[in-house]
Amino acid sequence: MLAASRPAEQRGHTRDSVRLLIATTDGLAHARFSDLPRFLLPGDLLVVNTSGTLAAAVDGYRRDGRAVTVHFSTPLDDGTWVAELRETSPERSRVTDAEPGETVTLPGDASMALLFRYPDPAADRLWVTAITGLGNPDGDVEAFLAAHGRPIRYSYVPDEWPISAYQTVFSRDPGSAEMPSAARPFTADLAIDLITAGVVVAPITLHAGVASLEAGEQPLPERFSVPETTARLVNLTRSAGRRVVAVGTTVTRALESAAAADGTVLASRGWTDLMLGAEHPARVVSGLVTGWHDPEASHLALLEAVAGTALVRAAYAEAEKSGGPGYLGHEFGDSCLLLPAIP
């Protein structure tokens, strides 16, 4: 599947005119994202992520003078940050030869010390780091990023785009290293159309870390919050036999992390290291709006935990063979609505 190299708006489209494949146990259909209200029913609950995207990529220099790009991923509870080093070449390959104790020079008078590998000593990509000299009274990393950073992007996006291109209509709480991109095609008008059609919309927050996981790597712990009101709406929706539709894997992870053994969702906040898959199917989410992921991505296991392996494979096979240029993947790409049978 080809990756979208530019935002929809730069390809002559509106955000909500990207392609939408609808995959149900009754068959597959092709539409535009603006058609989403046609495929949801009054009383269905659409759960969205309010996390906003940080300008999390910053230029730096290693001690030998080599230029690197630092990807700020996740703040830890003790004030340190998980970060990734990338080369500045067009391929933006990950840096694997860094060592504990190395210092990276950042813009202004800031610097980043590499403390130890994350999440364990065998890792060679992510680091727990300490940042000093940020140039603001509170040592606020997010303020530093707003002043010196830019959105994280990979080699399939050759041009830089402003941070606004990486925010969704639901973005309210800055904190994600990379955009919770399943919600990108939503517009304010589409949200109103859904509400007018009787679809209920409720928020959670999950701050996503860097998404550049290698093949076989498992999702890293992430901070999340499920409000009391959303938990109640989820439970009411399920008891009424309606769908709980998650907008993206981040929402799915948050809701399933807040679920008790019987599927009842409780107001929750903190860290989640939940990994959904065939051995841990979804208990709460019964529909999913998602983008298109690489075949080796860990996200696919989560999709299968919601929709089942057969339906996910059928959707991907259809997307690959569809007419025209086919569906486009990654954060600026097209979408899929997975609607398995309601248990």
Secondary structure as UniProt FT lines:
FT   HELIX           8..11
FT   HELIX           15..17
FT   STRAND          19..24
FT   TURN            25..26
FT   STRAND          27..32
FT   HELIX           33..39
FT   TURN            42..43
FT   STRAND          45..49
FT   STRAND          51..53
FT   STRAND          57..61
FT   TURN            63..64
FT   STRAND          67..75
FT   TURN            77..78
FT   STRAND          81..87
FT   TURN            90..91
FT   TURN            100..101
FT   STRAND          103..105
FT   TURN            108..109
FT   STRAND          111..118
FT   TURN            121..122
FT   STRAND          126..132
FT   TURN            137..138
FT   HELIX           141..148
FT   TURN            155..156
FT   HELIX           163..166
FT   TURN            169..170
FT   STRAND          173..176
FT   HELIX           181..183
FT   TURN            184..185
FT   HELIX           188..196
FT   TURN            197..198
FT   STRAND          200..207
FT   TURN            215..216
FT   STRAND          222..226
FT   HELIX           228..239
FT   TURN            240..241
FT   STRAND          244..247
FT   HELIX           249..257
FT   TURN            261..262
FT   STRAND          268..272
FT   TURN            278..279
FT   STRAND          287..290
FT   TURN            295..296
FT   HELIX           299..307
FT   HELIX           309..321
FT   TURN            324..325
FT   TURN            331..332
FT   STRAND          335..339
//
